[in-house]
Amino acid sequence: MKHTPVWKRLLKNLLAPLAALAVVVFFAAALEGLDQGQAEKGLDQLEVALRRGCVSCYAAEGVYPPSLDYLQEHYGVQIDRKRYKVYYEVFAENLMPNITVLEAR
């Protein structure tokens, strides 16, 4: 009967846990990337919804919404204020407001 050298047994015993650890690290990194992509997509979707609401208001009323609250109340735009911070700056009734959506921290 042939004996396996000690160094081969040690190597075999170390490779399995290291491979499992590598899989877990890879999976965690992939999930983090997915979460980040979802967050960016949510920001973009909210900004598009806000701009569409502004355009709808302008088409219906001839002026852009005077405030973010007005836009929410009259045009059904919903904002998750726990996730997003929205900056809404009005310059004039006939100019599109400056809209900035950021992730709340």
C-alpha positions in Angstrom: 0.0 0.0 0.0 1.3 3.4 -1.0 1.2 6.3 1.4 0.2 9.8 0.2 2.9 12.3 1.2 2.0 14.7 4.1 2.3 17.8 1.9 -0.2 16.4 -0.6 -2.7 15.7 2.2 -2.2 19.2 3.6 -2.7 20.7 0.2 -5.8 18.7 -0.4 -7.2 19.7 3.0 -6.5 23.4 2.4 -7.8 23.6 -1.2 -11.4 22.6 -0.4 -12.0 25.3 2.2 -10.2 27.9 0.1 -12.3 27.0 -3.0 -15.5 27.3 -0.9 -14.3 30.7 0.5 -13.6 31.9 -3.1 -17.1 31.0 -4.1 -18.7 32.8 -1.2 -16.6 35.9 -1.8 -17.5 35.9 -5.5 -21.2 35.5 -4.7 -21.1 38.3 -2.2 -19.4 40.6 -4.7 -21.9 39.7 -7.4 -24.8 40.5 -5.0 -23.3 43.9 -4.1 -22.9 44.8 -7.8 -26.6 43.8 -8.3 -27.8 45.9 -5.4 -25.8 48.9 -6.7 -27.3 48.5 -10.2 -30.8 48.3 -8.7 -30.2 51.5 -6.7 -29.0 53.4 -9.8 -31.9 52.1 -11.8 -34.3 53.3 -9.0 -32.7 56.8 -9.1 -33.1 57.0 -12.9 -36.7 55.7 -12.8 -37.7 58.3 -10.1 -36.1 61.1 -12.1 -37.9 60.1 -15.3 -41.2 59.9 -13.4 -40.7 63.4 -12.0 -39.8 64.8 -15.4 -42.9 63.1 -17.0 -45.1 64.5 -14.2 -43.7 68.0 -14.9 -44.3 67.7 -18.6 -47.9 66.4 -18.0 -48.6 69.4 -15.7 -47.2 71.8 -18.3 -49.4 70.2 -21.1 -52.5 70.2 -18.9 -52.1 73.6 -17.1 -49.7 75.6 -19.2 -47.2 75.9 -16.3 -44.8 73.6 -14.6 -45.6 72.4 -11.1 -44.8 75.1 -8.5 -43.5 72.6 -6.0 -42.6 69.0 -5.5 -45.6 68.6 -3.2 -47.9 69.9 -6.0 -46.4 67.4 -8.4 -47.0 64.5 -5.9 -50.6 65.6 -5.0 -51.9 66.3 -8.5 -49.9 64.0 -10.8 -49.4 60.9 -8.6 -45.7 60.9 -8.5 -44.6 58.9 -5.4 -41.2 59.4 -3.7 -39.7 57.0 -1.2 -38.2 59.6 1.0 -36.3 57.0 3.1 -34.4 56.0 0.0 -34.2 59.2 -2.1 -33.6 62.8 -1.6 -35.1 65.1 -4.3 -34.0 68.6 -5.0 -36.6 70.5 -7.0 -35.8 74.1 -8.1 -38.3 76.2 -9.9 -37.0 79.2 -11.9 -40.1 80.3 -13.7 -43.6 78.9 -14.5 -42.6 78.4 -18.2 -39.2 76.8 -17.6 -38.7 73.1 -16.7 -37.6 72.9 -13.0 -34.2 71.6 -12.1 -34.6 68.1 -10.7 -31.9 66.2 -8.9 -32.4 62.8 -7.3 -29.9 61.4 -4.9 -29.8 58.4 -2.7 -30.6 59.2 0.9 -27.9 58.3 3.4 
